[in-house]
Amino acid sequence: MSFYLYDSNGYVGDVASNKGLSDLAAYIRKHPDTEELEKLFEEGTILKTDHLMEELQLLGTPRNRSVAETLSNLIDLITEAEDVLIITQNAEMGKEE
């Protein structure tokens, strides 16, 4: 399964596989001052704030190439997203029938 990022306007992009997101979450938990990112991973939603963007930049570049690619992708998607961020496995979220 994969995880997807949505904002208040709908689908933004594919984030990562289950393993990719799990590995990234473990990397984030090892860093201090990542409360907003941890909340996004735990609750699946958060407001996009300047502080959140600062937390992403403070993470640096992971040594693990896969984690680094997942983090880079997440940063790109969050940069593109609007006010509310939602990470979900529901690929059909927001689609009207």
N, C-alpha and C positions, 0 to 999 in steps of 0.2 A: 504494500500500500504506500501511497504517497501523501504528503501534506501540501496544502495549497494556502496562499495568502490572499485574503480579501480585504477590502476597505469599504467605506460607506458607499462607494460607487459600484462595488462588485469585485469580480475576479481580477487579481493583479498578476499572479503567476504561480508556477510550481516552485515549492520551497525545497523539498528533499524527500527521500524515502524514510521509512520508519527508522532504520539504522542510522542514516545520515543525520536526521534530526536528533536522535538520541545521543549520538557522538558529539554533536555540536552543543547540546544542552549540558553534557558532562564537562565539556571544555569551558563553557560559560560559568558553571558553578564553581570552578577552581579560581575564578578571578574575583577580587574584592569590588565592591561598588557596582554590582550589576543587578540591583533590585528590580528595576523595570524589565530588563530582559528575562530574568527569572520568572517574574509575574506573567509575562507573555507566554512562556513555555508551560507554566503551571496552570494558568487559567484559560489560555488560548486566545485572549483578547486584551488589548490595552490601547490607550490613546497614544498617538504618535506625538512625542514631545521632543524638544531640543535635548533634554536630559537623556532620553532614550538613544538619540543619535550620538551623543557624546559617549555613552556606554559602549556602543558598537565600535566606535573608533578607538577606545581605550583597550580593546581586546587584542590589538596587534594582529600579527599574522601567525596562525597556528603552524606548528612544525609538521603536523600530519596533513598531507596534501588534500585528502578527502575532506577533512574538517575545514581546511582553508578555503576550498572551493565552495562548500556549503555556506560558510560565513560570508564570503564574497557575494554569493547569490542572494542571501538574505538581506545584506546591506543594500544591494541594487534594488531589490523589490520594495524594501521599506522606504528607500529614498523616493521611489516612484509613487508609492501609496499616499493616500490622503489621510485624513484625521484619525480614523479608527483602524486598528490592525486586528485581524482575526486569522489565526492559523487553525486549519481544520483538515480533516481527512475527507470531508464531504465535497466531492467534485461537482455535485449538482447544486450546491448552495447558491441561492440568489437567482436561479433560473426559474422563469415562470412557465407554467404548463399551458 
